[in-house]
Amino acid sequence: METSTQPPSTPTNHPKPWLKWVLIIVAVALLSSGAMYFVLTQTQQPQPEQTIPARQVTQPTPTPLPAEVSTKEGDPTANWKTYTESLLQFQIKYPGNWEYAEERAGNPLHLLLYPKHTSNMSPRDPNDPLAPVELFVLNIGPQEELCKPEPPQGPCVDVKVDGVPAKRYQRNTYHDIVAFKKGSYLYELLSPKFDQAIFANGQYPRAYYAFYNLPANERKLLFSQILSTFRFTE
């Protein structure tokens, strides 16, 4: 009998069970490490600064006091000249193209404010009382009245001059009178009326009539503006 010889069989390699678990653990570890790295890199990146809007504070607009008016832009009296009386402790402004003269005979002060003369007029005599705005400062008694209207010029109107109570009224010979007291003095700011009669005797050149007798609207405006600049300096 012939004996058949079988070739030796090759052993079959079966995967080892523990190797699969090792691969799973390694994969999980790699995934965990990647996730951790991603989280760390994201948290370490500089974040853009948040701009906090500044708190808006609305400041109230101050109401200008009368004494501050002349400092504001557009005030027509801002560039005017200033007359200062140190003894009586007050000041008042007048237009830049005006002049002033003082009289003190018998009264603490008689101040005259008037436009400068044109070239065809002689220099003004300081004793000449002709001026479109005058200020009298008078010694007064305790019973002196502020308002002395002459009928039918209308009532006295209550006003204030630098915070001091005053009266504004008219007389036959004045467009405006504003009277007020301070201490032992009576102040009267006046706007005289000029008519042809005062030039009839030749005391004043007739050219003065047109020169000093300003148009009514201009005269009233200037008088009110000059009045608004009066300030006590004590």
RAKAHU-V63445 format. One record per backbone hydrogen bond with DSSP energy under -0.5 kcal/mol. CO is the residue of the C=O (numbers start at 0). NH is the residue of the N-H. E is the energy in kcal/mol with one decimal. If there is no record, write none. Layout:
co-><CO:CO>
nh-><NH:NH>
e-><E:E>
This chain:
co-><0:1:3:11:15:15:16:16:17:18:19:20:21:22:23:24:25:26:27:28:29:30:31:32:33:34:35:36:37:38:39:40:41:48:49:50:54:55:56:59:61:64:64:65:67:68:71:74:76:80:81:82:83:84:84:88:88:89:90:91:93:94:96:98:100:102:103:108:109:110:111:112:113:117:124:126:128:132:133:134:135:136:137:140:145:148:149:156:158:159:160:163:164:165:166:167:168:169:170:172:173:175:176:177:178:179:181:183:184:185:186:187:187:188:189:190:190:194:195:195:196:198:204:205:205:206:207:207:208:211:214:215:216:217:218:219:220:221:222:223:224:225:226:230>
nh-><2:3:5:13:18:19:19:20:21:22:23:24:25:26:27:28:29:30:31:32:33:34:35:36:37:38:39:40:41:42:43:44:44:50:51:52:56:57:58:61:63:67:68:68:70:71:74:77:79:93:83:91:85:88:89:232:233:84:230:82:80:97:115:113:111:109:105:136:102:134:100:132:98:120:127:128:130:112:189:110:187:108:185:143:147:150:152:167:165:161:163:160:180:158:178:156:176:149:173:192:170:190:168:188:166:186:184:139:181:137:179:135:189:177:133:174:175:197:198:199:199:201:207:208:209:210:211:212:212:213:218:219:220:221:222:223:224:225:226:227:228:228:229:90>
e-><-0.5:-0.7:-0.7:-0.8:-1.0:-0.8:-0.6:-0.9:-1.7:-2.3:-2.1:-2.4:-2.5:-2.5:-2.6:-2.4:-2.4:-2.6:-2.6:-2.6:-2.5:-2.5:-2.6:-2.5:-2.3:-2.2:-2.5:-2.6:-1.9:-2.1:-1.7:-0.7:-0.5:-0.5:-0.7:-0.7:-0.7:-0.6:-0.7:-0.6:-0.6:-1.9:-0.6:-1.2:-1.4:-1.7:-1.7:-1.8:-1.5:-2.0:-0.5:-2.4:-0.6:-0.8:-1.8:-1.7:-0.6:-3.0:-2.6:-3.4:-1.9:-1.8:-2.4:-2.0:-2.7:-2.1:-0.6:-2.7:-1.9:-2.8:-1.8:-1.5:-3.4:-2.0:-2.3:-0.6:-0.7:-2.9:-3.5:-3.1:-2.5:-1.5:-2.9:-1.5:-0.6:-0.6:-1.4:-2.4:-2.9:-0.5:-1.9:-2.5:-0.5:-2.3:-2.6:-2.6:-2.0:-0.8:-1.0:-2.7:-1.3:-2.1:-2.4:-2.6:-2.4:-3.2:-1.7:-1.8:-2.2:-2.9:-2.1:-2.8:-0.5:-2.2:-2.3:-3.0:-0.9:-1.1:-1.4:-0.5:-1.2:-1.2:-1.9:-1.2:-0.7:-1.6:-3.3:-0.5:-2.3:-2.1:-3.1:-2.5:-1.9:-2.6:-2.6:-2.3:-2.3:-2.9:-2.5:-2.0:-0.6:-1.2:-1.4:-2.6>
